[in-house]
């Protein structure tokens, strides 16, 4: 915990500041006076419950910054221990680590972005051991066609209870459960995970998208997933994240919402709003909607995915992302914002793909200095700034 991000009462701040000057700063404790969480899982582990409560306590005043695949590779490196484009730009690892399980269900050793699952488990343990937050998405293959997650052959109706592929799909969930059950800390305790399935469903680019399934089948898929993992597989370290893509109203956001009993975190995936200065206000408006809906239900609100490919602007972090979040006193109460991955440029060039597929900062980017300004604000927290999120 750095002195610039003290979260304790004023008298304690002076003590911590004095300790910081002496070189032994003490982290703040959070959540002792926070209201109890009404989670999807009444048997959630103490660490999972503490994470939710502490994130909710931080959200009014601070934003955790997150990055997808941060420890796996960067723009100029791949699988090098201890490396992170965020850390090498701003001096700290991100506060939130995003990971992807696509192809796990197929029995593959690597995910669809070439990250070995064994490595991923190790990196998740490392990030958690330092106090970071873990969130997982899952771009599942199409269970009807066998194509990838972007194969829009209608499939949801076949995997919900009663569908012809339901038993096989349940096997996919078993594979997921085995992976998550293997995520344990040095004491053997399950590592809390914010799980974000079936995301961006207001769009139609995934097989669970709006044009590919009915409202009721989508809700049934979500509810079955939660009940199977929680009750059938006894996973009690998951917080469930609902994250539509761009939406224009509360009604559209909630159209496929499976119910308060099945969601812990309300999110929004939004890449479109930060492409130009003129569209930033759209993100502010949508985030404010998400926060209002979340707080009315005792949930947490997050910006679950965002970014601009190649980050070509030298003030993007402060003049777009930060401006969009801070522009409204309600919108700024999201707990974290996660940007997508920094794909390795050399590996993509070898495949004939774009070599500017990065969404986070890196030391040689035109945005690097602006990211340092972004990270230096009292509002933004990187991993080094975090209090202990797993204790109350």
ZAMARGU-4260 file (C-alpha; in steps of 0.2 Angstrom, whole numbers, plus 5000, padded with zeros to 4 digits):
<rodrens>
0) 5000/5000/5000 | 5008/5016/4995 | 5006/5032/5005 | 4997/5041/4990 | 4983/5029/4991
5) 4979/5028/5009 | 4961/5022/5013 | 4961/5022/5032 | 4953/5036/5044 | 4963/5052/5045
10) 4972/5048/5062 | 4978/5032/5055 | 4983/5040/5039 | 4996/5050/5048 | 5003/5034/5056
15) 5004/5025/5040 | 5012/5040/5031 | 5025/5041/5045 | 5028/5022/5043 | 5029/5024/5024
20) 5042/5038/5025 | 5052/5026/5036 | 5051/5013/5023 | 5038/5001/5031 | 5021/5006/5025
25) 5007/4996/5032 | 4992/4991/5021 | 4974/4997/5026 | 4961/4985/5031 | 4944/4986/5022
30) 4927/4979/5025 | 4926/4978/5044 | 4911/4990/5044 | 4904/4986/5027 | 4887/4978/5025
35) 4887/4959/5023 | 4886/4953/5005 | 4871/4943/4999 | 4880/4932/4986 | 4874/4919/4974
40) 4883/4906/4984 | 4878/4907/5002 | 4892/4895/5006 | 4905/4906/4997 | 4922/4904/5005
45) 4928/4918/5018 | 4941/4924/5005 | 4928/4925/4991 | 4915/4934/5002 | 4929/4946/5008
50) 4935/4950/4991 | 4917/4955/4986 | 4914/4966/5001 | 4931/4974/5000 | 4929/4978/4981
55) 4912/4986/4985 | 4920/4996/4999 | 4934/5003/4987 | 4923/5006/4973 | 4916/5023/4978
60) 4933/5031/4978 | 4945/5020/4968 | 4947/5011/4952 | 4957/4995/4951 | 4966/4993/4934
65) 4966/4976/4925 | 4974/4968/4910 | 4971/4952/4901 | 4985/4939/4900 | 4997/4951/4908
70) 5009/4938/4914 | 5009/4927/4899 | 5016/4938/4886 | 5018/4956/4880 | 5021/4966/4864
75) 5040/4961/4863 | 5041/4945/4875 | 5033/4929/4878 | 5033/4917/4893 | 5047/4926/4902
80) 5046/4925/4921 | 5042/4941/4931 | 5038/4951/4916 | 5023/4962/4913 | 5020/4976/4901
85) 5010/4986/4914 | 5024/4984/4927 | 5038/4989/4915 | 5028/5004/4910 | 5022/5010/4927
90) 5032/5000/4940 | 5018/4989/4947 | 5008/4974/4941 | 4990/4977/4937 | 4977/4975/4951
95) 4966/4963/4941 | 4972/4949/4930 | 4960/4943/4916 | 4962/4925/4909 | 4954/4915/4896
100) 4949/4897/4896 | 4943/4894/4877 | 4948/4877/4871 | 4949/4870/4889 | 4932/4861/4885
105) 4941/4852/4870 | 4954/4844/4881 | 4968/4856/4874 | 4984/4859/4883 | 4983/4878/4877
110) 4969/4890/4876 | 4964/4898/4860 | 4977/4912/4862 | 4991/4899/4864 | 4993/4900/4883
115) 4996/4884/4891 | 4983/4880/4905 | 4997/4873/4917 | 5006/4890/4915 | 4990/4899/4917
120) 4986/4891/4934 | 5004/4895/4940 | 5002/4913/4935 | 4985/4914/4943 | 4993/4908/4959
125) 5007/4921/4958 | 4995/4935/4955 | 4984/4930/4969 | 4998/4928/4981 | 5003/4946/4978
130) 4986/4952/4982 | 4979/4953/4964 | 4961/4950/4958 | 4957/4935/4946 | 4944/4936/4933
135) 4941/4922/4920 | 4931/4922/4904 | 4927/4907/4893 | 4925/4907/4874 | 4918/4890/4872
140) 4918/4880/4856 | 4901/4879/4847 | 4893/4863/4854 | 4883/4859/4839 | 4895/4863/4824
145) 4911/4860/4833 | 4917/4877/4826 | 4925/4890/4838 | 4915/4902/4849 | 4912/4914/4834
150) 4903/4900/4824 | 4885/4907/4826 | 4876/4891/4823 | 4862/4891/4835 | 4867/4880/4850
155) 4860/4886/4866 | 4844/4876/4865 | 4854/4860/4863 | 4864/4862/4879 | 4851/4868/4892
160) 4842/4854/4902 | 4832/4843/4890 | 4843/4848/4875 | 4851/4834/4865 | 4869/4840/4869
165) 4865/4843/4888 | 4875/4829/4894 | 4891/4833/4884 | 4889/4851/4889 | 4889/4846/4907
170) 4905/4837/4904 | 4912/4854/4898 | 4907/4861/4915 | 4916/4847/4924 | 4932/4851/4915
175) 4930/4869/4920 | 4926/4864/4938 | 4942/4853/4938 | 4952/4868/4932 | 4945/4880/4945
180) 4946/4867/4959 | 4965/4867/4955 | 4967/4885/4959 | 4973/4885/4977 | 4984/4896/4987
185) 5000/4890/4997 | 4988/4885/5012 | 4977/4875/5000 | 4963/4887/5000 | 4953/4890/4984
190) 4957/4906/4975 | 4942/4917/4973 | 4938/4920/4954 | 4926/4932/4946 | 4919/4921/4932
195) 4912/4929/4917 | 4903/4917/4906 | 4892/4920/4890 | 4898/4938/4889 | 4893/4951/4876
200) 4877/4942/4873 | 4868/4958/4867 | 4878/4956/4852 | 4877/4942/4840 | 4895/4937/4836
205) 4895/4922/4849 | 4884/4906/4848 | 4875/4912/4863 | 4872/4930/4856 | 4855/4939/4854
210) 4851/4932/4837 | 4856/4915/4841 | 4845/4911/4856 | 4829/4915/4864 | 4829/4926/4880
215) 4822/4911/4890 | 4835/4899/4884 | 4849/4911/4888 | 4843/4913/4906 | 4841/4894/4907
220) 4859/4892/4901 | 4865/4904/4914 | 4855/4897/4929 | 4860/4879/4925 | 4878/4884/4924
225) 4877/4892/4941 | 4867/4878/4949 | 4878/4865/4942 | 4895/4873/4947 | 4889/4878/4964
230) 4878/4864/4970 | 4883/4850/4958 | 4902/4853/4959 | 4903/4862/4976 | 4913/4876/4969
235) 4912/4890/4982 | 4925/4902/4976 | 4916/4910/4961 | 4908/4927/4959 | 4897/4927/4944
240) 4899/4942/4932 | 4885/4947/4920 | 4892/4957/4906 | 4883/4963/4890 | 4891/4972/4876
245) 4884/4989/4871 | 4866/4993/4876 | 4855/5008/4875 | 4843/5006/4890 | 4841/4998/4906
250) 4828/4987/4898 | 4840/4981/4885 | 4853/4978/4898 | 4841/4967/4909 | 4832/4958/4895
255) 4842/4942/4897 | 4847/4945/4916 | 4845/4928/4924 | 4840/4936/4941 | 4848/4943/4957
260) 4850/4925/4964 | 4862/4921/4949 | 4873/4936/4948 | 4885/4944/4959 | 4893/4957/4948
265) 4886/4968/4934 | 4898/4972/4920 | 4899/4980/4904 | 4910/4976/4889 | 4913/4992/4879
270) 4926/4995/4865 | 4916/5006/4854 | 4914/5021/4865 | 4933/5025/4867 | 4937/5025/4849
275) 4935/5044/4847 | 4933/5059/4859 | 4916/5062/4853 | 4909/5045/4859 | 4917/5045/4876
280) 4901/5052/4884 | 4892/5036/4878 | 4903/5025/4890 | 4900/5037/4904 | 4881/5035/4902
285) 4882/5016/4901 | 4893/5015/4916 | 4881/5025/4926 | 4867/5014/4921 | 4877/4998/4926
290) 4881/5006/4943 | 4863/5011/4947 | 4857/4994/4943 | 4871/4985/4953 | 4869/4996/4968
295) 4850/4994/4968 | 4853/4975/4970 | 4868/4975/4982 | 4879/4970/4968 | 4896/4976/4962
300) 4898/4986/4945 | 4913/4984/4934 | 4920/4989/4917 | 4923/4971/4912 | 4932/4973/4895
305) 4937/4989/4886 | 4952/4996/4876 | 4957/5003/4859 | 4968/4992/4848 | 4986/4999/4847
310) 4982/5013/4859 | 4987/5026/4845 | 4984/5042/4855 | 4997/5049/4868 | 4983/5054/4880
315) 4971/5040/4878 | 4972/5034/4896 | 4968/5051/4904 | 4958/5059/4891 | 4947/5045/4886
320) 4946/5030/4898 | 4949/5040/4914 | 4938/5055/4908 | 4924/5043/4903 | 4924/5035/4921
325) 4926/5051/4931 | 4914/5062/4921 | 4899/5056/4932 | 4899/5054/4951 | 4889/5038/4948
330) 4899/5030/4934 | 4915/5032/4943 | 4909/5020/4956 | 4914/5005/4946 | 4926/4993/4955
335) 4938/4990/4941 | 4941/4992/4922 | 4950/4978/4912 | 4958/4981/4895 | 4962/4967/4883
340) 4978/4958/4880 | 4995/4964/4873 | 4998/4951/4859 | 5016/4947/4855 | 5020/4956/4839
345) 5033/4944/4832 | 5021/4929/4834 | 5007/4938/4825 | 5018/4944/4811 | 5024/4925/4809
350) 5005/4921/4806 | 5002/4936/4795 | 4991/4945/4807 | 4991/4963/4813 | 5006/4967/4824
355) 4997/4981/4833 | 4985/4970/4843 | 4988/4977/4860 | 4976/4986/4872 | 4986/4989/4887
360) 5002/5000/4890 | 5019/4995/4885 | 5036/5004/4888 | 5038/5009/4870 | 5021/5014/4866
365) 5016/5032/4862 | 5004/5031/4877 | 5017/5026/4890 | 5019/5042/4898 | 5001/5045/4899
370) 4998/5028/4907 | 5010/5033/4920 | 5000/5049/4923 | 4984/5038/4924 | 4992/5026/4936
375) 4999/5040/4947 | 4982/5047/4951 | 4974/5043/4968 | 4959/5036/4960 | 4968/5022/4950
380) 4975/5007/4959 | 4988/4995/4953 | 4993/4979/4962 | 5006/4988/4973 | 4992/5000/4979
385) 4980/4987/4985 | 4975/4984/5003 | 4972/4965/5008 | 4957/4961/4998 | 4955/4944/5005
390) 4953/4947/5024 | 4940/4957/5033
</rodrens>
